[in-house]
Amino acid sequence: MPPNDLTAISVSDTPRPWWKSAVIYQIYPISFFDSNGDGIGDLQGIRSKLDYLKDLGVDVLWLCPIYKSPLADMGYDISDYRDIDPRYGTLQDWDELLKAVHERGMKLIMDLVVNHSSDEHDWFVESRSSKDNPKRDWYTWRPPKYEADGATRREPNNWRSVFQGPAWDYDAKTDEYYLHLYVSKQPDLNWDNPQVRDAVWGLMRFWLDRGCDGFRMDVINLISKVEGLPDAPITAPGEKYQLASELFANGPRVHEYIREMNAKVLSKYDVMTVGETPFTHDESILAEYGLPKNKELNMLFSFDLMDIDSPPEVPLQCRAWKLSQLKDIIGKWQKFKRDEGFWNTVFIENHDHSRAVSRFGDDSTDEKRTLTAKLIAMLEVCQGGTLFVYQGQELGLKNFPKTWGIEEYKDVATLNYWNKAKKQRQEEQGKEEVDMSDVLGDFARKARDHARVPMHWDSGPHAGFTTGKPWMRVNDDYKEWNVERQFNDEQSVYAFYKRALILRKQHEVLIYGDFEDISVGDEKIFAFVRRLGSAKALVVLNFSDSEVEFNLGEGGYQRVLSNYHDDGTTARMRRFEGRVYVAI
């Protein structure tokens, strides 16, 4: 079937392993709950909140990295893959957490970060010690290039790091550069070396044999780079370093390596896998990672929706988007290659993106925030695929205020972008003091930091996250928007999410059914029908701040979920109103 063929496809005969119907809750450990008052969330803190997660309707916990790390990129720079960072706890704490998770009938998956390690990992310490070290080829090293004068040293190519600046760092001791697609403390592993792959298989078995139920795989489509590492084409004239994702994403041997991973490790366990695949919107390329016949991964995260409000590869800038674009993206993935077994992921928040109610809803008043948080919940739970919920999403948490200064931002991507933009403006204007308000305005809408503020547990100091000083400031609205306030309020966002997750599990049509958009061309209403055998569901979502007439078509439906307290009229949708119906 061509990728753009959006005709209905039956998936009623699709195999149904446990992870397809699971609700997966992503935890950002440093910001979830602090059990010992040091201002940093930890494993014992997560363990103490398991009953909360179970009550919400969570089936699987996904932990962002908790391995030993200098935290140059919040744990995505790992210095020991087989141990827990002391800030989070110990291996015994992890074992106890896993036991408690399994006792509640839930599962736990880990974040696998193996495109790169920390520069403090023993592997890299050895690799950089000399050109003759046996682990030299475990990373990508290249000699310098020189200008025509023969004295001016420069990088092996013109690639720009994802987090600004060059993708290479010079090591004076060995007179070579090493490759790092992210920050300099995250050197890229050389997957072309079979010893590296064997080491990765070993660390995966370490956690799976310990009881881990699967992996989310960080930037897994970057593990194979184009042979020869040529210069990237000039797409930003005047810039020294250029965007190079076409040369390091979805490289020539990436599928070979992932198939090897599956054959040697994953196929031996009953686990789930989901791959992060940035810099890629071509569905035919993405499909190769997730089609069952290829024996690679169970599913992957596609970022079309997450990139809808940013210019290409500039996630910290904003651009306008239309509802029709959102509908096209969702419709594409809801119907994509289902006849071949491709399985979708459903998510609208994670640790790398700002809050959904601030991006796709309206957080200008508490009323609109509540309505649109629930509207987004209906959009998510009524899509086919495996559902992912990010911590605090179930509360309708929003971005922190525009009034916060740059000193409150902690993310290395945010700070590097700020420093580059400020330096550029200082040079252009010839003065130290330059206006950065537009950049700060973009950050207030798009920075990753918004998803990383501590979780709101109650109205006490620091939102009940810690008895100490939190590693990051808590959002200003925590006294009104927290678990304690919402837990027993039947009209709260939390209560709504709980009902919505129950509804999803009661009606398999919402997980496995066919998908048909019945609102094509409408810039205010997103309405779609789900069908599975004789079961049918109708979802109608008004994304506008005004009343809209919409013909619901034939009758025979019963309303089972809405973000308004009363039924309303059949044809008139109030502002930000959402309804879910099932056939009777």
Order of alpha helices (4+ residues) and beta strands (2+ residues): beta-alpha-alpha-beta-beta-beta-alpha-beta-alpha-beta-beta-beta-beta-beta-alpha-beta-alpha-alpha-beta-alpha-beta-alpha-beta-alpha-alpha-beta-alpha-alpha-alpha-alpha-alpha-beta-beta-beta-beta-beta-beta-beta
